[in-house]
Amino acid sequence: MASGAVSGAGATGDAGLKAVARTKVRARNVSVFYGPKQALFDISLDMPEKTVTALIGPSGCGKSTFLRSINRMNDTIEGCRVEGEIDIDGEDINDRSIDPVLLRARVGMVFQKPNPFPKSIFDNVAYGARIHGLASTKKEMEAIVESSLERAGLWNEVKDRLNQPGTGLSGGQQQRLVIARAIAVNPEIILMDEPCSALDPIATAKIEELIDELRLNYCIVIVTHSMAQAARVSQQTAFFHMGKLVETGDTELIFTNPRDTRTQDYITGRFG
Amino acid sequence: MSDGNLSYPGAEKSRRLRRRYREEVRFRSYGVAAILFAITSLCVLLISIATEAVSAFTRHDLSLELFIDPGVVDPSGERDPETIRANVSAFSDLIRGELRERFPEAAEDRDLRRQLARMVSTLSAEELAARVAQSPELVGTTIRITAPLADRIDLYLKGLVTGQSVLDGVGSVDVSRTSEAVDLRSQGGFAEAYRSLADRLAEEADGRKQLARVSEAAIARVDERFEALQSDRTELTSMDAGSLAEMVRQSIAIEGQDLSALSLAAGRAEASGDVQPFRTLLGSEFTKRADEATREADELLERGDAFQKKALEAEARGEPNAETRRIQARTAYLAGDRRMVDASRLEEIARSVPNLDIGALSAVASLVTSRPLTSLGRVVASGNEEALLPAVIEINQAEIVAAEAAVADQVARISGVEARVEALKSVSPGRAEALADEGLSAARSKLRRLERDLAVLQATRDRLAPPVPSVGPSVDTPASTPAAVAIASGSPDATTEPAESLRDPEEFLKAEAEAQLGLDLGGSIAAAYALGRFEGGAPGAEADLRALMTARLDRELEEVRTDKARLERKRARDLKAATDLLSVASNPSAGIVLDEFSPTVLIEIAGGVVKAKQVSENQVIGQELIPLGAAGAVAAGSWSIREILVPEADRLVTDHQIVWADQLMKGGDIVRRPNTSLLTHADSTYPELAGLAAGLAGSFWIMLVTLILSLPVGVMAAIYLEEFAPRNWVTDFIEVNINNLAAVPSIVFGLLGAAVFINFFDLPRSSPLVGGLVLSLITLPTIIIATRAALGAVPPSIREGALAVGASLPQTVFHHVLPLAAPGVLTGAIIGLARALGETAPLLLIGMVAFVADPPESMLDSATALPVLVYKWSSGAERAWQPMTSAAIIILLIFMFAMNALAVYLRRRLERRW
C-alpha cells in the first residue's frame, strides 16, 4: 500500500506526542466523497489534547474537508459522504446515537471569513449559551459573555459597546468575537479554518497570541496556508496533498527535517 | 500580446478608440431610449386617466344667501327641531323662491319654473332642513348655504354635456323688439355662425344621401328575390307531379318525428285507407309526450322537495326567507302535480290510439297540432264561387271535430286532476289543497274557454248550413253569393263576438288561410297533409298540392313586395330630406330656421341672452332667455355669439338651464368643491350618487383574508422547500409547478373558485371570504417564489456560524436566516397582495360583480371590490360614468402605490436593523 509509509510516519509522530498529552480526536481511515468524487483518502490522524494541530497543504488538498468532518459540518453539504472512523474521547462521532447538534456544541468552529451574526456583540456571544440553556439568569449570562470575551482577548475593547452590532467591529475584532462566540458554549475542541487569511498582520498576531493562550485549555485544529503561522502556533503539523495525508509529526521536526520530498518542496515554497 | 496592441500606429490607435467610444454611446442611447419610452407611456397613461378623473373628484355647489323665513319653515313658531326637519318642502320652497328672485323671467311659465327648480339637487333642501333643525336659532336670520347642483348641471359646468364654440361679435347690432321675438340686425355680423350652421346642414344632407344609397342596395336585393320567387311560381304551373311533390317536401323539410311527419301520415292514411303507419306515429308521439311530461313532473316534484327541505331548515334556524322557500316549494309541487295529470292523460291517449278509426285519429292528432290538419289546397284550387261555401263548411267541420276533441280531452284532464287530488289527500293534504284550489280552477276555466270556442264554431256551422231561405235577405248584405245569404240568415242568438266577425265565408276562409299558410308551423302542417293525400293517391290531390304551393309562393311574393315598397318610401324620404337641407344651406339670405334638433345659437347682448330661432348672415330672429335691456344699437365687440353643439333634444340640460348656470357661474354664486361622496357612498345606478365605499370595504376584507391565508402558508412552504426539503425529483417537480402556477391566467383561478368553494363547499357567492380564498391561490406562488429568493440570498456563512455553535436546523432558520430574509419576504408578500388587489377576472367569476348597495360588514356578506367597480362603471352607458371610472382607477392606483411604498419602507426599515 502506498500509504504504508505515511501511516508509519504518523505513528512515529504520535509516539513522540503521547508523552505530552492524551489523544483527544482520533481519525482512522477517513475517506470523504462529494458525490462520485473522492476528496479524502484514508486519513488517519491523532489530535492530542491541549495541543494545536496545524493542517497544511496546497489549495484543494482536502484540509478543510477533513476539518469539517470533525464536527460533521459536512452533513450540511448535499451529496457528501464520510467513511472511516472519527473518535472524540473514544466515542465515534458518526455513530447513530450522536446528535450532530450537541457534537457541534462540543466542537467549536471558526471560519476563514469572520461571520458574526448581524446582532449585538452581547447577543453574538450569548447566542450559543442561550440555545443550550447554559445560563439560567441574566447575571449568569453576563458572566459567560464577559469571560468568553475576556478569554478571546476582546473584553477590554468592547466592554463599553456590547449593544452595538457585531458586524460593526474591525475584521480582527470580528474574528475574535467569533472565537468568543465559539468558546462561550464550553467546547472541548476548536476547529479553525484559515482564521487569519482575511486579516492584516497586526490582527493576525493577536489571533495567534490568542490561539497560544487557548491551547492551554482546548484541543485546537487549525488549517493554514501560512508556513510561518503553522510553525509559530502549532505543536503538531499534518501535511495534506491531493486528498492524502503525506506526513505528520512534531511541527519542529516537519519544518526542520521533513521525511517526504513533497513536504520539503511545499515547505520550501517550491510548489503550491 | 498587449504590448502589440498598444504599439499600433497613432492613426490606427485613435480609430479604434473612436470606434469603442461610438459603441459605448450607442448602447447608452439604446438604454436611455428604452427608459424614455417606458416613462412616456406611463405618463401618458396616468395623465389621460387623471385628466378624465379630475372632474369626478369635484362637484359644483350653489352658494346662496338665504333668509330663513319663519312664516314658511315654522309657521307654528314652536321651533321644534323635529317639525322643522320634517318640513323639507318648505325649505325646498325657500331655495326655489330665491332662485326665482334671481331669474324673474322664469316666474311666469310653469315649465320654466320646473326647469329652474331642477337646477339644484333634491338633496339640498334636506341638508338645509337638517342644518336648521340642529340650530333652530337660525330661523328668522339670513344665512349662507351651499346647495349641491343637480348632476346634469354639474356635468354641464364641467364641460361634459356639450361642446361650445364662442365667437366675438363683429360689427354693430341693431336690437329691436316685437311682441313675440327679438330682431337683431347686423351687416354680416352673423356670417360666421351662419356658415357653421350651413356646414352642418350640408353634412347632414350627405348623411341622408348615404342612407338613400343603402336603401337602394337593399331594394336591388329584394328585386332579385322577387324574381326568383316569380320564376318558381311560373314553373309551378307546368311542373310534373313528381317534382312538385319533391318541391313541397323540400319546402317543408319533414324530419323523423315532427308534426309535419304526423300530418303527412294523416294525409296518406286518409287517402289510401292504410291507417297503420299513422296510428304508429301518433301512438309514439303521445308516448313520447307522456314520457316527457313524466320526467318534467318528477323534476318539478323533486325541486319541490328540495325547497320544502330548505324551508324547514330555514324555519328551524329562524331565517326570514322560510316563507319564500315555502312558496317556491308550493309552486313547484303544483306545477309538478299538474304535469303528472298531463302525463297520465297522454298515456291514456297513447293506449287508446291502436283502437281508433281514421276520423278519431285525426281528432286526436289535432290535439297535438292544435289545429285541424285540413289542407286548404282544394279550396284555393277551386277558386270559384260555387266551391267556396262547401270548402268553408268542410273546414268548419274539421275545426268542430278538433274543438270537440279538445273539449273531451280537457274533461278527461279535469277528472284526472280530481283523481290526483284524491290520491294526494292521504299523502300530502297541503299539496292536494293547492291542486284542488288552483289546478282545478285553471283547468275548469280552460274547459269553459274551449267550450266557448266550440260553441262559436257550431254557431258558424249553423249559419253556413245549406240555406233555408225562409227569412228574407237582410238589408246590409249584398245578396250576390249563396254564402252571404246563408250567413245573413244565421241564427239570431249568435251574437258572441267571434261569430260576429264571420259575416262572410270569404273572410272565414281568409282567416283560416292566414293560420295555415303562414310560413310557420301551421303552413308546413297543412302542406304535409296535402302531400300525404297526394302520396296516398286521393283524387284531385295534385291540384290541391299545386294550389297550396302557389298560395305559399304568393304569400311570400306579397311580403317581398311590401318590403320593397317600404324601402322605396324610405329612400324617397331620405333623398327629399337631403335636397331640402341643401337648398336651405345654399341660400344665405333666406336664413336657417333652428329647431330643437339643431345646435343652439345663443347671443349675449345688451345685458341679456337671446336664443336664435332663425339665422341669416345679416339678421337673427330670436327669443329672449334672459331679458335684454333697452333696444337700440350695440357696438361691435360688446356682444358675443356662441354655438352649443349638442342639440337641445339630445341633452338633458335645457337652453334655459345653460343660460342660468352660466349666469350664476359668472356671478360667482357657484363654487367647486371636493366630491366626498365618492368615498362615502356605496354603488348606485346613478353616477352622481355612486361611490366606492362598498368596493373599498370589500377589497379590505378580501385583502385581509388573502393576507391571513397566503402569507403564513406561502412563507412556511418556501422555508420547507428552501431549507429542509431534500433535493430530488419530487422537490424539482414541485418547484417547476410553483413557477407554472404563478403563470396561470387568473381567470382560471376564478373558475376553480366558483367550482370548488361555491359549488362544492357551498360558501356564500360573492362574499369576500371566497374572493380572498381565490386571490390567496393567486398570491401564493408569488409569495413562495419571493420568499425562496430572499432565503437563498442569506449568506451561507450565517448558516454555518449558527450551526457551528450548535444550533439545530430549525433554530438556524428561525433565529438567523428568516429574520435576515424578512425584508425580501415582506416585499414579496406586499407585491403579491398588490397584484391581488388589482385582480378583476377571478372575482367576476365568483359573482362579485353583483350590485351591492351596502358596504359588507363581515367576510360572508355580499361584496364587490375596487377593480370590479372599475370594470362595471366603465361599461356604464351614461357620460358621467367615464369620469367616475377614471376616479375609481386613480383611487385603486393610490392604494397600489401606497402598498408598494409600504413594501419599500419596510425593506429599508428592516434592513437598517442589521
Boltz contact constraints between the chains, C-beta under 6 A:
constraints:
  - contact:
      token1: [A, 78]
      token2: [B, 727]
      max_distance: 6.0
  - contact:
      token1: [A, 101]
      token2: [B, 806]
      max_distance: 6.0
  - contact:
      token1: [A, 101]
      token2: [B, 808]
      max_distance: 6.0
  - contact:
      token1: [A, 104]
      token2: [B, 804]
      max_distance: 6.0
  - contact:
      token1: [A, 104]
      token2: [B, 806]
      max_distance: 6.0
  - contact:
      token1: [A, 105]
      token2: [B, 806]
      max_distance: 6.0
  - contact:
      token1: [A, 109]
      token2: [B, 804]
      max_distance: 6.0
  - contact:
      token1: [A, 115]
      token2: [B, 797]
      max_distance: 6.0
  - contact:
      token1: [A, 115]
      token2: [B, 801]
      max_distance: 6.0
  - contact:
      token1: [A, 118]
      token2: [B, 914]
      max_distance: 6.0
  - contact:
      token1: [A, 128]
      token2: [B, 805]
      max_distance: 6.0
  - contact:
      token1: [A, 128]
      token2: [B, 806]
      max_distance: 6.0
  - contact:
      token1: [A, 131]
      token2: [B, 807]
      max_distance: 6.0
  - contact:
      token1: [A, 131]
      token2: [B, 811]
      max_distance: 6.0
  - contact:
      token1: [A, 185]
      token2: [B, 805]
      max_distance: 6.0
  - contact:
      token1: [A, 185]
      token2: [B, 806]
      max_distance: 6.0
